[in-house]
Amino acid sequence: MEDLNANGVRVTLLATAGVVVEYEGTRVMVDGLFKKDGHPFSVVPDELRKDLMAGRTPFGPVDCLMFTHLHPDHFDGQETIAYLESNPVKNVFLPACVSSEGCKRLIKWMDAHAVPYTPLELPAGGHARFSPGEGVEVTAFNTMHMGKRYGHVDNYCLLLGMNGRTLLITGDADYDSEAFARALRGREICAALVNPLFYQDRRGRAILDTVVRPEKTLLYHVPFAGDDAFMLRPVAKRLTERAGDAGYEVLALTEPGQQLFFL
Ligand SMILES: [Zn+2]
């Protein structure tokens, strides 16, 4: 099974917005290290977490860890330290800690253990490009977080260039069309990962349809069965079924360990 689509991009869902992206032997984990407290979303199931923390295929070894923002359904400092204790990585991309104590503890720990990291400190709408290692190139841009209540929270969209293929990971991005346009200029996106709210909102859809124009849109940040208090699973399912005229395929990442492959 391991060689199936070996030349393609592979996206493996951990839980919520946690994914491992792999292409030609380069692996990046985004928003995959978090805990149960402080949010209503799903966490990585125990068995899967064991493999993840042990760096076992298909979850590791990972080249880079990245975080779109520091909300507890995307990030936990202690869990990240636990991961780094047994998994060396080339770089850790994370937003500036601001008031996150967990983030500050993680920074201290990474300093003490000489783990390379890149704090993201861009103004709203700003973008920057990084080359953390062979086979990976990252453009991060700050759209801020969606929703009035969280509008002051930095949310970094990540344009992940892996050996020539580019994925867009949006976390909980707000609808800042110009920020998307500036960061994406001329880039061909093989897959865009967005949450169902972004996809359902006409502003989010307009960004996808006219600015991003991905080959595929992957809906993520959907709870697992049993955790679905917001009834997002049926919403995601309906959105994939009605996507006929979108100009790109719409798929949903909804199961722990689920993998999507594409060329
Ligand atoms: Zn979230």
Boltz pocket constraint, residues with backbone or C-beta under 6 A from the ligand:
constraints:
  - pocket:
      binder: B
      contacts: [[A, 17], [A, 71], [A, 73], [A, 74], [A, 171], [A, 172], [A, 221]]
      max_distance: 6.0
